[in-house]
Amino acid sequence: MLNIDLHCHSNISDGVLPPAELVARAAANGVQVLALTDHDDVSGLESAQAAAAAAGMTLVNGVEISVTWGGQTVHIVGLRIDPAFPVLAEGLHGIRLGRIERAQRMGDDLARAGIAGAYEGAYDYAVNKQMVGRTHFARWLVAQGHVPDTRTAFKRFLTSGHPGYVEHEWTTLENAVGWIRASGGMAVVAHPGRYAFNARQLHLFLDAFRALGGEGIEVITGSHHPSEYEKFAELARAFGLKASRGADFHAPGEGIDIGCLPPLPYYCQPVWQGWPELASHSSLS
């Protein structure tokens, strides 16, 4: 059984490890096929590819694109993309331009709630200054003693209805899927269990995603409780979507470690089925 992890983050977005160190951690955990999927940025892929080649690992070029659909933020992972493809590169650049303005508004909102200096603090936590995001705010809130851990930071702050959350319009689902497909990649719905959709909304979303050319959905992910695995495996089958697996790793001690997930249910069709770059491995699980 191959250990395949197709969702993780380096310090190019909101992870804490540089790409090469992230690859080394994955290799130490027995990962054989890894996708680096930083938020809205692909600048870590070159370093990750070099580290993966040295470690004898297959590195899949990836990205996680921020989308607004139905009034909510959703994330679409692109796998096997061409990071230099102009339409994709320009689209991601446009998304990054809006991130700093959003982060400043988040800091202002926290200041109104009596927590001063949050933007500056989050900015210091971001290695890539174009990519200041909620996770950087969460880590700063922990460091300042406002909350005991990042999970609590998201529960008390940074989510809808709480200080630090601001509405922001990301790109469209049509754009995200279109950019990924145009660059030769496969579009996958990231951690569908995280979205506040009711059953009807989720079905409408998956219908729209599939109609635009989306091909996959994350079934086994560090963002899902194990009790949800079967639900999303069944949805993948019902909507004719391939199933993906990825820890959504950001940092040691934050959630499930990279490469430490159970396998996909036996009846799922994996997103990686038929990928030629996996032919060198002895087993296609």
C-alpha positions as CSV (number, residue, x, y, z in Angstrom):
1,M,0.0,0.0,0.0
2,L,1.5,3.3,-1.0
3,N,1.5,6.1,1.5
4,I,0.0,9.0,-0.5
5,D,-0.7,12.4,1.1
6,L,-2.1,15.0,-1.3
7,H,-2.7,18.0,1.0
8,C,-0.2,19.9,3.1
9,H,1.2,23.4,3.6
10,S,4.6,24.9,4.0
11,N,5.6,28.3,5.3
12,I,5.0,29.7,1.9
13,S,1.4,29.9,3.0
14,D,0.2,29.0,6.6
15,G,2.4,26.1,7.4
16,V,5.5,26.5,9.7
17,L,8.1,24.3,7.8
18,P,10.0,25.4,4.8
19,P,9.2,23.2,1.7
20,A,12.4,21.1,2.0
21,E,11.8,20.4,5.7
22,L,8.2,19.5,5.0
23,V,9.3,17.0,2.4
24,A,11.9,15.6,4.8
25,R,9.2,15.1,7.5
26,A,6.9,13.4,5.0
27,A,9.8,11.1,4.0
28,A,10.5,10.3,7.6
29,N,6.8,9.4,8.1
30,G,7.0,7.0,5.2
31,V,5.2,9.1,2.6
32,Q,6.0,8.0,-1.0
33,V,3.8,10.4,-2.9
34,L,3.3,13.9,-1.7
35,A,1.4,17.0,-3.0
36,L,2.4,20.4,-1.7
37,T,-0.8,22.5,-1.8
38,D,0.0,25.9,-0.4
39,H,-2.9,28.4,-0.3
40,D,-3.0,30.5,-3.5
41,D,0.8,30.3,-4.0
42,V,3.1,27.9,-5.9
43,S,6.5,29.4,-5.1
44,G,7.5,26.6,-2.8
45,L,7.2,23.9,-5.4
46,E,10.7,24.2,-6.9
47,S,12.4,23.7,-3.5
48,A,10.0,20.8,-2.7
49,Q,10.7,19.1,-6.0
50,A,14.4,19.2,-5.4
51,A,14.0,17.8,-1.8
52,A,11.7,15.1,-3.0
53,A,14.0,14.0,-5.8
54,A,16.9,13.7,-3.2
55,A,14.6,11.6,-0.9
56,G,13.4,9.3,-3.6
57,M,9.8,10.6,-3.2
58,T,7.3,11.6,-5.9
59,L,6.3,15.2,-5.5
60,V,3.0,16.3,-7.1
61,N,2.7,20.0,-8.0
62,G,-0.4,21.3,-6.2
63,V,-2.1,24.4,-4.9
64,E,-5.2,25.2,-2.7
65,I,-7.3,28.0,-4.2
66,S,-9.6,30.2,-2.1
67,V,-13.1,30.4,-3.6
68,T,-16.4,32.2,-2.6
69,W,-19.5,30.1,-3.4
70,G,-23.0,30.5,-2.0
71,G,-21.8,33.2,0.4
72,Q,-19.2,30.9,1.9
73,T,-15.4,30.4,1.5
74,V,-14.5,27.0,0.1
75,H,-11.2,25.6,-1.0
76,I,-10.4,23.8,-4.2
77,V,-7.1,21.8,-4.5
78,G,-5.4,21.6,-7.8
79,L,-3.2,18.5,-8.3
80,R,-0.7,17.9,-11.1
81,I,-0.8,21.5,-12.1
82,D,1.7,23.4,-14.3
83,P,2.7,26.2,-11.8
84,A,4.1,28.3,-14.6
85,F,0.9,28.3,-16.7
86,P,0.2,32.0,-17.2
87,V,-3.6,31.9,-16.6
88,L,-3.1,30.1,-13.3
89,A,-0.2,32.3,-12.2
90,E,-2.1,35.5,-12.9
91,G,-5.2,34.2,-11.2
92,L,-3.3,33.3,-8.0
93,H,-1.5,36.6,-8.0
94,G,-4.9,38.4,-8.0
95,I,-6.1,36.4,-5.0
96,R,-2.9,37.2,-3.1
97,L,-3.4,40.9,-3.6
98,G,-6.6,40.8,-1.6
99,R,-5.0,38.9,1.4
100,I,-3.1,41.8,3.0
101,E,-6.2,44.0,2.8
102,R,-8.3,41.3,4.5
103,A,-5.6,40.7,7.2
104,Q,-5.6,44.4,8.0
105,R,-9.4,44.4,8.4
106,M,-9.1,41.3,10.7
107,G,-6.6,43.1,12.9
108,D,-8.9,46.2,13.1
109,D,-11.8,43.9,14.1
110,L,-9.8,42.3,16.8
111,A,-8.7,45.7,18.1
112,R,-12.3,46.8,18.4
113,A,-12.8,43.7,20.6
114,G,-9.9,44.8,22.8
115,I,-7.1,42.8,21.3
116,A,-4.5,45.3,19.9
117,G,-1.6,44.5,17.7
118,A,-3.0,41.4,16.1
119,Y,-2.2,42.4,12.5
120,E,1.4,43.2,13.3
121,G,1.7,40.0,15.3
122,A,0.2,37.8,12.5
123,Y,2.4,39.6,10.0
124,D,5.5,38.6,12.0
125,Y,4.4,34.9,11.9
126,A,4.1,34.9,8.1
127,V,7.3,34.0,6.3
128,N,5.6,34.9,3.0
129,K,4.2,38.4,3.7
130,Q,1.7,38.2,0.9
131,M,0.0,35.3,2.6
132,V,-1.0,36.5,6.1
133,G,-4.0,34.5,7.0
134,R,-6.2,33.3,9.8
135,T,-3.7,30.6,10.9
136,H,-1.1,33.2,11.5
137,F,-3.6,35.2,13.6
138,A,-4.4,32.0,15.5
139,R,-0.8,31.3,16.3
140,W,-0.3,34.9,17.6
141,L,-3.4,34.6,19.8
142,V,-1.9,31.5,21.3
143,A,1.5,33.1,21.8
144,Q,-0.1,36.1,23.5
145,G,-2.1,33.8,25.9
146,H,-5.5,34.8,24.6
147,V,-6.3,31.1,23.9
148,P,-4.6,27.8,24.8
149,D,-4.3,26.4,21.2
150,T,-5.1,27.2,17.6
151,R,-8.2,25.2,17.6
152,T,-9.7,27.3,20.3
153,A,-8.5,30.5,18.5
154,F,-10.7,29.6,15.6
155,K,-13.7,28.8,17.9
156,R,-13.5,32.0,19.8
157,F,-12.2,34.3,17.1
158,L,-11.6,34.3,13.3
159,T,-14.9,32.5,12.3
160,S,-18.2,33.9,11.3
161,G,-19.9,35.7,14.2
162,H,-16.7,36.2,16.2
163,P,-14.1,38.9,16.5
164,G,-11.5,38.8,13.8
165,Y,-13.7,37.4,11.1
166,V,-14.3,39.6,8.1
167,E,-16.3,38.9,4.9
168,H,-14.1,38.6,1.9
169,E,-14.8,37.9,-1.7
170,W,-12.4,35.3,-3.2
171,T,-12.4,34.1,-6.8
172,T,-15.2,32.1,-8.3
173,L,-15.6,28.4,-8.5
174,E,-15.6,28.7,-12.3
175,N,-12.3,30.5,-12.2
176,A,-10.6,28.1,-9.8
177,V,-11.6,24.9,-11.6
178,G,-10.9,26.6,-15.0
179,W,-7.4,27.7,-14.0
180,I,-6.5,24.2,-12.7
181,R,-7.8,22.4,-15.7
182,A,-6.2,24.9,-18.2
183,S,-2.9,24.2,-16.5
184,G,-3.3,20.5,-17.0
185,G,-4.3,19.7,-13.4
186,M,-7.2,18.0,-11.6
187,A,-9.6,19.9,-9.4
188,V,-10.5,18.4,-6.0
189,V,-12.9,19.7,-3.3
190,A,-10.8,20.2,-0.1
191,H,-12.2,19.0,3.2
192,P,-15.9,19.3,2.4
193,G,-16.8,18.5,6.0
194,R,-15.6,21.9,7.1
195,Y,-18.2,23.9,5.2
196,A,-21.4,25.0,6.8
197,F,-23.6,23.7,4.0
198,N,-26.8,21.8,4.7
199,A,-27.4,18.6,2.6
200,R,-29.1,20.5,-0.2
201,Q,-26.5,23.2,-0.4
202,L,-23.7,20.6,-0.4
203,H,-25.4,18.7,-3.2
204,L,-25.9,21.9,-5.3
205,F,-22.2,22.8,-4.7
206,L,-21.0,19.3,-5.8
207,D,-23.3,19.5,-8.9
208,A,-21.8,22.9,-9.8
209,F,-18.3,21.7,-9.2
210,R,-18.7,18.6,-11.3
211,A,-20.4,20.5,-14.1
212,L,-17.4,22.8,-14.4
213,G,-15.1,19.9,-14.8
214,G,-14.2,19.1,-11.1
215,E,-13.0,15.6,-10.7
216,G,-12.3,14.8,-7.1
217,I,-13.2,15.2,-3.4
218,E,-11.2,14.7,-0.3
219,V,-12.6,11.8,1.7
220,I,-9.8,11.0,4.2
221,T,-8.4,14.2,5.5
222,G,-7.1,15.6,8.8
223,S,-9.9,18.1,8.7
224,H,-12.6,15.3,8.9
225,H,-13.6,13.3,12.0
226,P,-13.2,9.6,11.3
227,S,-17.0,9.3,11.6
228,E,-17.3,11.4,8.4
229,Y,-15.1,9.3,6.2
230,E,-17.9,7.0,5.1
231,K,-20.3,9.9,4.4
232,F,-17.9,11.6,2.0
233,A,-16.9,8.3,0.4
234,E,-20.5,7.7,-0.4
235,L,-20.9,11.3,-1.7
236,A,-17.9,10.7,-4.0
237,R,-19.5,7.6,-5.4
238,A,-22.9,9.2,-5.7
239,F,-21.5,12.2,-7.7
240,G,-19.0,10.2,-9.7
241,L,-16.0,11.9,-8.1
242,K,-12.7,10.4,-7.5
243,A,-11.5,10.2,-3.8
244,S,-8.5,12.0,-2.4
245,R,-6.5,11.6,0.8
246,G,-4.4,14.3,2.6
247,A,-3.6,15.3,6.1
248,D,-3.9,19.0,5.5
249,F,-0.8,19.2,7.6
250,H,0.3,22.7,8.8
251,A,2.6,22.2,11.8
252,P,3.9,19.6,14.2
253,G,1.4,19.3,17.0
254,E,-1.4,20.9,15.0
255,G,-3.8,18.1,14.0
256,I,-2.9,14.9,12.2
257,D,0.7,14.5,11.2
258,I,1.7,14.3,7.5
259,G,1.2,10.8,6.1
260,C,-0.5,9.5,9.1
261,L,-4.0,8.8,7.8
262,P,-6.0,5.6,7.2
263,P,-6.4,4.3,3.6
264,L,-9.3,5.2,1.4
265,P,-12.3,2.9,1.6
266,Y,-11.8,0.0,-0.8
267,Y,-14.7,1.0,-3.0
268,C,-13.4,4.5,-3.8
269,Q,-11.7,5.4,-7.0
270,P,-8.5,7.2,-6.0
271,V,-7.7,10.5,-7.7
272,W,-4.2,9.1,-8.4
273,Q,-5.4,6.0,-10.4
274,G,-3.6,6.0,-13.7
275,W,-1.1,8.7,-12.9
276,P,2.1,7.8,-14.9
277,E,4.4,9.2,-12.4
278,L,3.4,6.5,-9.9
279,A,4.3,3.7,-12.3
280,S,7.8,3.4,-10.7
281,H,6.3,2.4,-7.4
282,S,5.6,-1.2,-6.7
283,S,2.0,-0.9,-5.6
284,L,-0.8,1.4,-6.7
285,S,-3.0,1.6,-3.6
